[in-house]
Amino acid sequence: MTDIVDSQTRSRMMSRIRGSDTRPELIVRRYLHACGFRYRLHRRDLPGKPDLVLPKHRLAIFVHGCFWHRHEGCFYATSPATRKDFWRQKLDTNAARDKQQQGKLISSGWRVLIVWECGLKHRLNEIQTVAEKITSPDVLDEWPERPPRVRHANPPSA
């Protein structure tokens, strides 16, 4: 299947994808701030440069997009139809790097919480679960625990 836009348009579209200050990340930041949690953003001295760091709770929070970080079993973790080998390698490398960075954080005494984009799209009314997980003793945790059951023929726009 060929791309529906020309290469210049696709390049422009892809260049506008943000790596930080994304909509899901801003939702989590606003919620945690409203709950009274204080955090640091994108600490470069920690492995993987977590999106949010709560030093008081020794917690690193990653807000992952389901597509880029390969949320297993998620509707949004589809693979592109064009350049399959390129995308498979790129996305597998992202997932492997994530696991490696999380392992480094855990081995240095940090707890890790991964918040998935799909959880924010479909379970926004349950976001208080994220705040509860901050005080949880679990070393590695994810929210939502499993992909959402909601399946759309055309996914809703964020």
C-alpha positions as a printed Julia matrix, in Angstrom:
158×3 Matrix{Float64}:
   0.0    0.0    0.0
   1.37   3.39  -0.92
   1.26   6.45   1.26
  -1.71   8.75   0.73
   0.47  11.88   0.92
   3.69  12.8   -0.85
   7.04  12.39   0.91
   7.45  16.1    1.71
   4.05  16.25   3.4
   4.75  13.03   5.32
   8.13  14.4    6.42
   6.5   17.61   7.64
   3.82  15.64   9.5
   6.36  13.36  11.18
   8.6   16.29  12.18
   5.72  17.79  14.17
   5.46  14.77  16.48
   6.64  15.97  19.86
   8.92  14.08  22.22
   8.07  16.07  25.32
   5.19  18.21  26.54
   2.76  15.93  24.71
  -0.97  16.08  25.39
  -0.98  12.86  27.5
   2.01  14.11  29.49
   0.32  17.47  30.15
  -2.83  15.68  31.38
  -0.78  13.7   33.92
   1.2   16.78  34.97
  -1.92  18.89  35.55
  -3.59  16.13  37.52
  -0.59  15.44  39.77
  -0.05  19.15  40.4
  -3.72  19.55  41.34
  -3.31  16.63  43.79
  -0.43  18.45  45.46
   2.43  16.35  44.08
   5.57  18.22  43.1
   7.82  16.87  40.41
  10.73  17.6   38.13
  10.53  17.3   34.35
  12.82  15.3   32.06
  15.77  14.87  34.4
  18.75  14.24  32.17
  20.81  12.75  34.97
  18.48   9.73  35.18
  18.47   6.85  32.68
  15.83   7.29  29.99
  15.15  10.92  30.97
  11.77  10.21  32.64
   8.87  12.52  31.77
   8.16  13.24  35.44
  10.29  12.56  38.5
   8.97  12.7   42.04
  12.19  12.76  44.1
  10.35  12.64  47.45
   8.73   9.34  46.46
  11.78   8.15  44.47
   9.49   7.59  41.49
  10.13   8.04  37.78
   7.03   8.35  35.58
   7.1    7.68  31.86
   4.08   8.73  29.78
   4.29   6.43  26.78
   2.53   6.65  23.45
   1.15   3.24  22.55
   2.44   3.38  18.96
   6.01   4.51  19.66
   6.59   2.33  22.71
   4.71  -0.8   21.53
   1.98  -1.2   24.13
   1.35  -4.91  23.81
  -2.17  -5.83  22.76
  -3.27  -2.21  22.38
  -5.4   -0.99  19.5
  -3.11   2.01  18.99
   0.09  -0.05  18.72
  -0.43  -0.82  15.05
   2.41  -1.25  12.61
   2.65   0.91   9.49
   1.9   -0.81   6.2
   4.8    0.8    4.34
   8.51   0.2    5.01
   7.65  -2.66   7.35
  11.25  -3.71   8.06
  12.3   -0.15   8.93
   9.37   0.39  11.29
   9.66  -3.02  12.94
  13.33  -2.43  13.69
  12.75   1.15  14.89
   9.84   0.32  17.17
  11.48  -2.86  18.53
  14.59  -0.8   19.32
  12.42   1.75  21.17
  10.82  -0.99  23.28
  14.18  -2.64  24.05
  15.69   0.72  25.04
  12.72   1.39  27.33
  13.22  -1.92  29.16
  16.95  -1.29  29.51
  16.46   2.23  30.91
  13.77   1.04  33.33
  16.11  -1.7   34.54
  18.84   0.86  35.21
  16.44   3.05  37.18
  15.2    0.12  39.26
  18.72  -1.11  39.98
  19.67   2.37  41.22
  16.77   2.36  43.7
  14.04   4.18  41.76
  10.49   2.98  41.28
   9.07   3.24  37.76
   5.51   3.98  36.7
   4.5    3.8   33.05
   1.34   5.64  32.06
   0.02   4.56  28.65
  -1.63   6.98  26.25
  -4.65   4.69  25.74
  -5.4    4.8   29.46
  -5.65   8.56  29.29
  -7.91   8.4   26.23
 -10.37   5.84  27.55
 -10.04   5.82  31.33
  -9.64   9.47  32.17
 -12.19   9.14  34.97
  -9.84   6.59  36.6
  -6.73   8.78  36.54
  -6.77   8.97  40.35
  -5.31   5.46  40.12
  -2.07   7.11  38.97
  -1.94   9.16  42.17
  -2.58   6.03  44.24
   0.29   4.22  42.53
   2.72   6.95  43.61
   2.6    5.71  47.19
   2.48   2.04  46.14
   5.56  -0.04  47.04
   5.69  -1.72  43.6
   9.01  -1.25  41.84
   7.67  -1.37  38.26
   4.05  -0.56  37.6
   1.88   0.31  34.62
  -1.38   2.14  34.16
  -3.65   0.9   32.81
  -2.62  -2.64  33.78
  -4.04  -4.05  30.56
  -5.05  -2.42  27.29
  -8.5   -0.86  27.25
 -11.37  -3.01  26.03
 -12.65  -0.21  23.84
 -12.15  -1.05  20.18
 -13.06   1.45  17.5
 -13.11   1.01  13.75
 -11.75   4.56  13.59
  -9.88   5.51  16.76
 -11.02   8.78  18.37
  -8.73  11.74  17.89
  -6.93  12.98  20.96
